[in-house]
Amino acid sequence: MRPIRFATVAVAAAALSLPLVPGVATAEPSADQQAAPHSNARFDRLRWAAPEGFVVGTAVAGGGHHLSQDYPDPFTHDKEYRKILARQFSSVSAENQMKWDYIHPEKDRYDFGQADAIVEFAERNGQVVRGHTLLWHSQNPEWVEKGDFSKDELRAILHDHIKTVVGRYAGRIQQWDVANEIFDEQGNLRTTDNIWIRELGPGIVADAFRWTHEADPDALLFFNDYNVESINAKSNAYYALTQDLLEQGVPVHGFSVQAHLSTRYGFPGDLEDNLRRFDALGLETAVTELDVRMDLPESGVPTPEMEQKQADYYQRALQACLAVDGCNSFTIWGFTDKYSWVPVTFEGEGFANVMTDDFVRKPAFYALRDTLKEARKG
């Protein structure tokens, strides 16, 4: 396993005996935790079960679909959520709070409040941060999509955004999803719905990597996408583009699979082989947004068999990452169903995370924990 950068964060994490969470007492577990069928001992936490140099992460809930729900911002207002976020994970990703529409809502105004809070939380709790995302076809603010800018103006806007955002967190963010979801399912560049590629041409992808590297030479820079877990047209397109960019000397450091999976489909059994071929190019690889949704019965309560199938998917995804030398970062897209994006997006599907609404651990949680422990022994 290749050593990850930001070793000082790992040292800080090892020195912690209790998570440092602002405004939250840590001496006694809450009633919910006492009632849950698990302990909060260090050996029972994912971050401590993991092998040295392997980070286990989660998305930090906020923004996006949460704004339409009947609860306040999870990260800001849910103390129990923050406790578990600090205790269980050694890496965090902003679910929405670093995307364009939140961090750059107006042409001449950046809003770093939510992103700053996540980075500061991570630093207090010995966690690394994944930055998400810089060049994407979705969640761009209206002023970008409907601004009627010239090509030179649009290019300058993207350059300024990357320079400003990445530069603000230079030395504090371990990995960046620089180019997110730039290919369609057939392996074609998104030349219609991605404003950056449509207006500025394919070369803007290389420029985005160069600009990100200039703003933070220490950050690892990734391509990131969904439905690229298998060797298919889409992942082949990334493989070919990455080879081309590396030959040009473009600072591409990694390829990551989101892994939004569903038990209605088979598990991508060639995930490990796919990661290995990118690893052979000298790239880091990562699993960045894993969840496993399922079709729920009318009762809304899955059967034990359904839960076990879900646990198997989680475990196999983790095993594939652990088996590849350069796969050092494994992130689940939220850990509790309480704040999951899945039921909002996929009608009739849900129960996708490793904990229930009230933070009770599912078989999927224990599958991850036990797999990490075995890897640590090895």
C-alpha positions as CSV (number, residue, x, y, z in Angstrom):
1,M,0.0,0.0,0.0
2,R,1.4,3.3,-1.0
3,P,1.8,5.9,1.8
4,I,-0.7,8.7,1.6
5,R,0.3,12.3,1.9
6,F,-0.6,14.5,4.9
7,A,1.1,12.1,7.3
8,T,0.8,14.7,10.1
9,V,-2.9,14.3,10.0
10,A,-2.5,10.6,10.7
11,V,-0.2,11.3,13.6
12,A,-2.8,13.7,15.0
13,A,-5.5,11.2,14.7
14,A,-3.5,8.5,16.5
15,A,-3.0,10.9,19.4
16,L,-6.7,11.5,20.0
17,S,-8.4,9.6,22.7
18,L,-11.8,11.3,22.2
19,P,-13.1,13.3,19.2
20,L,-13.0,17.0,19.6
21,V,-16.4,18.2,18.6
22,P,-17.3,21.9,19.2
23,G,-20.1,22.3,21.7
24,V,-20.6,18.6,22.4
25,A,-19.7,16.9,25.6
26,T,-17.8,13.6,25.2
27,A,-17.8,12.2,28.7
28,E,-21.0,10.2,28.6
29,P,-22.8,8.6,25.6
30,S,-26.3,9.8,24.8
31,A,-29.4,7.8,25.5
32,D,-29.6,6.8,21.8
33,Q,-26.0,5.5,21.9
34,Q,-26.7,3.6,25.1
35,A,-29.7,2.0,23.5
36,A,-27.9,1.1,20.3
37,P,-26.4,-2.4,20.1
38,H,-22.8,-1.4,19.9
39,S,-20.1,0.2,21.9
40,N,-18.1,3.4,21.3
41,A,-14.8,1.9,22.2
42,R,-11.9,2.7,19.9
43,F,-11.7,-0.8,18.6
44,D,-15.3,-0.6,17.5
45,R,-14.7,2.4,15.2
46,L,-14.0,2.2,11.5
47,R,-11.1,4.7,11.6
48,W,-9.3,2.7,14.2
49,A,-10.0,-0.6,12.6
50,A,-8.4,0.5,9.3
51,P,-4.8,-0.5,8.3
52,E,-2.2,2.2,8.7
53,G,-2.2,4.7,5.8
54,F,-5.8,3.7,4.7
55,V,-8.4,6.4,5.3
56,V,-12.1,5.7,5.8
57,G,-14.4,8.6,5.0
58,T,-17.9,9.8,4.7
59,A,-19.8,12.6,3.1
60,V,-20.7,15.5,5.4
61,A,-24.5,16.0,5.0
62,G,-25.7,19.4,4.0
63,G,-27.0,21.5,1.1
64,G,-28.6,19.7,-1.9
65,H,-31.8,17.8,-1.2
66,H,-31.5,18.6,2.5
67,L,-32.8,22.1,1.9
68,S,-36.2,20.7,1.0
69,Q,-36.4,18.4,4.1
70,D,-38.2,19.2,7.4
71,Y,-35.0,19.3,9.4
72,P,-32.2,22.0,9.9
73,D,-28.8,21.6,8.4
74,P,-27.5,18.3,9.7
75,F,-23.8,19.2,10.2
76,T,-24.7,22.4,11.9
77,H,-27.5,21.3,14.2
78,D,-27.2,17.6,14.9
79,K,-24.7,17.0,17.7
80,E,-25.2,13.3,17.7
81,Y,-24.4,13.2,14.0
82,R,-21.2,15.2,14.5
83,K,-20.1,12.9,17.3
84,I,-20.3,9.9,15.1
85,L,-18.8,11.7,12.2
86,A,-15.8,12.5,14.3
87,R,-15.5,9.1,16.0
88,Q,-15.9,6.8,13.1
89,F,-14.1,8.4,10.1
90,S,-10.6,9.6,9.3
91,S,-11.7,11.4,6.1
92,V,-14.6,13.7,5.2
93,S,-16.0,15.0,1.9
94,A,-18.4,17.9,1.5
95,E,-21.6,16.4,0.2
96,N,-22.7,19.7,-1.5
97,Q,-21.0,22.5,0.5
98,M,-18.0,22.8,-1.9
99,K,-19.9,22.6,-5.1
100,W,-20.2,25.7,-7.3
101,D,-23.8,26.8,-6.3
102,Y,-22.9,26.9,-2.6
103,I,-19.4,28.2,-2.5
104,H,-19.6,30.6,-5.5
105,P,-23.3,31.7,-5.6
106,E,-22.7,35.1,-7.3
107,K,-20.0,36.1,-9.8
108,D,-18.2,38.4,-7.4
109,R,-19.0,36.6,-4.2
110,Y,-17.7,33.5,-2.6
111,D,-19.3,31.9,0.4
112,F,-16.8,29.8,2.4
113,G,-18.8,29.5,5.6
114,Q,-19.9,25.8,5.3
115,A,-16.7,24.7,3.6
116,D,-14.6,26.4,6.2
117,A,-16.6,24.7,9.0
118,I,-16.0,21.2,7.5
119,V,-12.3,21.7,7.0
120,E,-11.9,23.1,10.6
121,F,-13.9,20.2,12.0
122,A,-11.7,17.8,10.2
123,E,-8.5,19.4,11.5
124,R,-9.8,19.3,15.1
125,N,-10.6,15.6,14.8
126,G,-7.5,14.4,13.0
127,Q,-9.3,13.8,9.7
128,V,-8.2,14.5,6.1
129,V,-10.5,16.2,3.6
130,R,-11.5,15.4,0.0
131,G,-12.5,18.4,-2.0
132,H,-15.6,17.9,-4.2
133,T,-15.8,19.3,-6.9
134,L,-14.3,21.9,-9.4
135,L,-15.4,21.1,-13.0
136,W,-18.9,19.5,-13.3
137,H,-21.9,19.8,-15.5
138,S,-24.3,19.9,-12.5
139,Q,-25.0,22.3,-9.7
140,N,-23.5,25.3,-11.4
141,P,-25.2,28.6,-10.3
142,E,-27.6,30.2,-12.7
143,W,-25.2,33.2,-13.2
144,V,-22.7,30.7,-14.8
145,E,-25.2,28.7,-16.9
146,K,-27.1,31.8,-18.2
147,G,-24.4,34.4,-18.0
148,D,-23.9,34.8,-21.8
149,F,-20.1,35.1,-21.3
150,S,-17.6,35.0,-24.1
151,K,-15.1,32.1,-24.2
152,D,-12.4,34.2,-22.7
153,E,-14.6,35.4,-19.9
154,L,-15.8,31.9,-19.1
155,R,-12.3,30.6,-19.0
156,A,-11.3,33.3,-16.7
157,I,-14.2,32.6,-14.4
158,L,-13.2,28.9,-14.1
159,H,-9.6,29.8,-13.6
160,D,-10.4,32.3,-10.9
161,H,-12.8,29.8,-9.1
162,I,-10.1,27.1,-9.0
163,K,-7.4,29.5,-8.0
164,T,-9.5,31.0,-5.2
165,V,-11.2,27.8,-3.8
166,V,-8.2,25.5,-4.0
167,G,-5.8,28.2,-2.9
168,R,-7.9,28.9,0.2
169,Y,-7.5,25.4,1.4
170,A,-3.9,24.7,0.1
171,G,-2.1,22.3,2.3
172,R,-5.4,21.4,4.1
173,I,-7.2,19.2,1.5
174,Q,-5.7,15.9,0.7
175,Q,-7.5,15.1,-2.6
176,W,-9.6,17.0,-5.1
177,D,-12.2,15.7,-7.5
178,V,-11.1,18.1,-10.2
179,A,-13.2,16.8,-13.1
180,N,-16.4,15.2,-12.1
181,E,-18.6,13.1,-14.4
182,I,-17.3,14.4,-17.7
183,F,-18.3,11.3,-19.8
184,D,-21.7,9.9,-20.7
185,E,-22.6,6.2,-20.5
186,Q,-21.2,5.6,-24.0
187,G,-17.9,7.1,-23.2
188,N,-18.4,10.4,-25.0
189,L,-17.5,13.7,-23.5
190,R,-20.4,15.7,-22.2
191,T,-20.3,18.4,-24.9
192,T,-24.0,19.4,-24.5
193,D,-24.7,19.7,-20.8
194,N,-21.2,20.5,-19.5
195,I,-20.9,24.2,-20.1
196,W,-17.1,24.2,-19.6
197,I,-16.4,21.5,-22.2
198,R,-19.2,22.7,-24.5
199,E,-18.0,26.3,-24.6
200,L,-14.2,25.9,-24.0
201,G,-13.5,22.6,-25.7
202,P,-12.0,19.3,-24.3
203,G,-8.7,21.0,-23.5
204,I,-10.2,22.7,-20.6
205,V,-10.1,19.5,-18.6
206,A,-6.3,19.5,-18.7
207,D,-6.2,23.2,-17.8
208,A,-8.4,22.5,-14.8
209,F,-5.8,20.0,-13.5
210,R,-2.9,22.3,-14.2
211,W,-4.7,25.2,-12.4
212,T,-5.5,23.1,-9.4
213,H,-2.0,21.8,-9.1
214,E,-0.7,25.4,-9.3
215,A,-3.0,26.4,-6.5
216,D,-2.0,23.5,-4.3
217,P,1.0,21.4,-5.4
218,D,0.5,18.9,-2.5
219,A,-3.1,17.9,-3.3
220,L,-3.8,14.7,-5.2
221,L,-6.0,15.4,-8.2
222,F,-8.7,13.0,-9.3
223,F,-11.2,12.1,-12.0
224,N,-14.4,11.0,-10.4
225,D,-17.5,9.4,-11.8
226,Y,-20.4,7.0,-11.3
227,N,-21.0,3.7,-13.3
228,V,-17.3,3.3,-13.8
229,E,-16.8,0.5,-11.3
230,S,-16.6,-2.0,-14.1
231,I,-14.5,-2.1,-17.2
232,N,-16.9,-0.6,-19.7
233,A,-17.2,2.2,-22.3
234,K,-17.2,4.9,-19.7
235,S,-14.3,3.7,-17.7
236,N,-12.4,2.9,-20.9
237,A,-12.8,6.6,-21.9
238,Y,-11.2,7.7,-18.6
239,Y,-8.4,5.2,-19.1
240,A,-7.7,6.5,-22.6
241,L,-7.9,10.2,-21.6
242,T,-5.8,9.6,-18.5
243,Q,-3.0,8.0,-20.6
244,D,-3.1,10.9,-23.0
245,L,-3.0,13.5,-20.2
246,L,-0.1,11.8,-18.5
247,E,1.9,11.7,-21.7
248,Q,1.4,15.5,-21.9
249,G,2.7,15.9,-18.4
250,V,-0.7,17.0,-17.0
251,P,-0.8,16.5,-13.2
252,V,-3.4,13.8,-13.0
253,H,-2.8,11.7,-9.8
254,G,-5.9,9.6,-9.4
255,F,-9.1,7.9,-10.7
256,S,-12.0,7.3,-8.4
257,V,-15.2,5.3,-8.6
258,Q,-18.3,6.7,-6.9
259,A,-19.9,3.3,-6.4
260,H,-23.5,4.3,-6.0
261,L,-24.8,0.7,-6.1
262,S,-28.2,-1.0,-5.9
263,T,-29.0,-4.5,-4.9
264,R,-31.4,-4.7,-7.9
265,Y,-28.3,-5.0,-10.0
266,G,-25.4,-7.4,-9.7
267,F,-22.2,-6.4,-7.9
268,P,-19.5,-5.1,-10.3
269,G,-17.3,-8.1,-10.0
270,D,-14.5,-6.6,-12.1
271,L,-14.1,-3.6,-9.8
272,E,-10.7,-4.8,-8.5
273,D,-9.4,-5.4,-12.1
274,N,-10.6,-2.0,-13.1
275,L,-8.8,-0.3,-10.2
276,R,-5.7,-2.3,-11.0
277,R,-5.4,-1.1,-14.5
278,F,-5.4,2.6,-13.4
279,D,-3.0,1.7,-10.6
280,A,-0.7,0.3,-13.3
281,L,-0.6,3.7,-14.8
282,G,0.9,5.0,-11.6
283,L,-2.3,6.6,-10.4
284,E,-3.9,6.6,-7.0
285,T,-7.4,5.0,-6.9
286,A,-10.2,5.5,-4.5
287,V,-13.8,4.6,-3.8
288,T,-15.5,8.0,-3.1
289,E,-19.3,7.8,-2.8
290,L,-20.3,4.3,-1.9
291,D,-23.9,3.5,-0.9
292,V,-26.0,0.5,-1.6
293,R,-29.7,1.2,-2.1
294,M,-32.4,-1.4,-2.2
295,D,-36.1,-1.8,-3.3
296,L,-38.0,-1.8,0.0
297,P,-41.1,-3.8,0.7
298,E,-44.4,-2.1,1.5
299,S,-43.6,-2.2,5.2
300,G,-40.4,-0.1,4.5
301,V,-38.5,-2.7,6.6
302,P,-36.0,-4.9,4.7
303,T,-35.7,-8.6,5.4
304,P,-32.5,-10.0,7.0
305,E,-31.6,-11.5,3.7
306,M,-31.8,-8.0,2.0
307,E,-29.6,-6.5,4.7
308,Q,-27.1,-9.3,4.3
309,K,-27.0,-8.8,0.5
310,Q,-26.3,-5.1,1.1
311,A,-23.6,-5.9,3.6
312,D,-22.0,-8.2,1.0
313,Y,-21.9,-5.4,-1.5
314,Y,-20.3,-3.0,1.0
315,Q,-17.7,-5.7,1.9
316,R,-16.8,-6.6,-1.6
317,A,-16.3,-2.9,-2.6
318,L,-14.0,-2.5,0.4
319,Q,-12.1,-5.7,-0.3
320,A,-11.5,-4.6,-3.9
321,C,-10.0,-1.3,-2.8
322,L,-7.9,-3.0,-0.1
323,A,-6.5,-5.4,-2.7
324,V,-5.1,-2.6,-4.9
325,D,-1.8,-1.1,-3.7
326,G,-2.7,2.5,-4.6
327,C,-6.3,2.5,-3.3
328,N,-5.8,4.3,0.0
329,S,-9.1,6.2,0.3
330,F,-12.5,4.6,0.9
331,T,-15.5,6.9,1.3
332,I,-19.2,6.0,2.0
333,W,-21.7,8.7,0.8
334,G,-23.2,9.4,4.2
335,F,-23.5,6.9,7.1
336,T,-27.1,7.3,8.3
337,D,-30.4,6.9,6.4
338,K,-31.6,9.9,8.4
339,Y,-29.9,12.2,5.9
340,S,-29.7,10.0,2.8
341,W,-30.1,11.4,-0.7
342,V,-31.4,8.1,-2.0
343,P,-35.1,8.1,-1.2
344,V,-35.3,11.7,-2.6
345,T,-33.7,10.7,-5.9
346,F,-34.7,7.0,-6.4
347,E,-38.4,6.5,-5.8
348,G,-39.1,3.3,-3.9
349,E,-35.5,2.7,-3.0
350,G,-33.7,3.5,0.3
351,F,-32.0,2.0,3.4
352,A,-28.7,2.7,1.5
353,N,-26.3,3.6,4.4
354,V,-24.6,1.6,7.1
355,M,-26.7,3.0,10.0
356,T,-30.4,3.5,10.4
357,D,-32.2,6.8,11.0
358,D,-31.4,6.6,14.7
359,F,-27.8,5.6,14.2
360,V,-28.1,1.9,14.9
361,R,-25.5,0.0,13.0
362,K,-26.6,-2.4,10.3
363,P,-24.8,-5.6,9.1
364,A,-23.1,-3.4,6.5
365,F,-21.3,-1.5,9.2
366,Y,-20.0,-4.6,10.8
367,A,-19.0,-6.0,7.4
368,L,-16.8,-2.9,6.9
369,R,-15.4,-2.9,10.4
370,D,-14.5,-6.6,10.4
371,T,-13.0,-6.4,6.9
372,L,-10.8,-3.5,8.0
373,K,-9.7,-5.3,11.1
374,E,-8.6,-8.4,9.0
375,A,-6.7,-6.1,6.6
376,R,-5.0,-4.4,9.6
377,K,-3.8,-7.8,10.9
378,G,-2.4,-8.7,7.5
